Amino acid sequence: MTGGPRPKTLRQEHTEHTRRALIAAATRLFTENGYLDTSIDDVAGEARVTRGALYHHFSSKLAVFNAVCDAVDAGVVDRVRAAAARTGPAEKRMRRVLDAYFEASRDPTYRAIVLGEAARAQALEDGQRYTTAMSALIGDFVRELAEAGEITAEDPDMLRRLLCATLYEVASAAGDQAHSPAAEEYAKKAICHMLFGDQQG
């Protein structure tokens, strides 16, 4: 009996290829035209597949958008996670996390999809704009710092929500101002002052 994973069948490869093509096509269209002005037929045509093939993978236009949003968001989340994993003093780690997020959030596709179209396409709970993946990552980081005694967090969940909301609002505002570095720097100082007081980073 041989070990290792079994090779994918041609059908499996074709299915995965079709799904990737649909997500890539939808990403281009949602970025260029917006969610409301992009139809299922537009996505299928751009991906060069039938409506039936699209509905084999996704139940609705919103399902397509959610997959696009998750894919676009994943790259930013990965960069922030890598920054959070680096060791060092807590305030420096937080600044690296903030730097990583603000740098990654400059990507035009991320800005269009996650910071822009998601608010129109998704009925997010309590009106929150940040994604579930980013929320979980920031929540884990906050709990890690609190458990290590690096910060005081009487309500870690509210602190998570506050930090996520601040990140997304500042990234959106900076974009509206031709990406103002001053807005980001102000936010980083305000967040670190809130968490660490007058400590030097």
Residue, then its C-alpha position, 0 to 999 in steps of 0.5 A: m500500500t503506497g502512502g501520500p495523497r491520491p492524485k486528483t481526478l480530471r473531474q476534480e481538477h476541472t471543478e476546481h479550475t471552474r471555481r477559480a475562474l469564476i472567482a477571478a472573473a467576479t473579482r474583476l467585475f465587482t472591482e470595476n463595476g460594483y456589486l449592484d451593477t454586476s449580474i450572474d450572467d456577467v460573471a458567467g460570461e467573463a469566466r466563459v462558463t454557463r449559468g448552470a456551471l456557475y450555479h453548480h458552485f454558487s447558489s446566488k450572486l451574494a454567494v459569489f461575492n462572499a467567496v470573492c470577499d473571503a479570497v481578497d481578505a485572506g491575503v491581508v489577513d495572512r500579512v497581519r497574522a505574520a506580523a502578530a506572530r513576530t516576537g518582541p515587546a507588546e507595543k512594538r508588536m501592535r505597531r507591526v500589526l497596524d503597519a501590516y494592515f494599513e500597508a496591505s489595505r492600500d491594495p485597490t482590489y481590497r479597497a474596492i471589495v472589502l472596504g467598499e462593496a461589502a457594505r452594499a452586498q452583505a447584511l453584516e451583523d450589527g452593521q459591522r464592516y470588518t470581516t469574520a477572519m480579521s475579527a478572529l485574528i484581532g480577537d486572538f491577538v488581544r486575548e494573547l496580550a491580555e493573558a500575558g499581562e501586556i495590556t488591561a482588557e476588562d472586556p476583550d470582545m469590546l476591545r476587539r470590536l473597537l480595534c477592528a472598527t478603527l482599522y477599517e474606518v481609518a483605512s477607508a478614510a485614508g483612501d478617501q484622502a488619496h491615502s493620507p499617511a498622517a491619518e494612519e500615523y494618528a490612528k497608530k498613536a491613538i491605539c497604542h496610547m489607549l492600550f499602553g498609555d505613555q510607554q515608549g514603543 
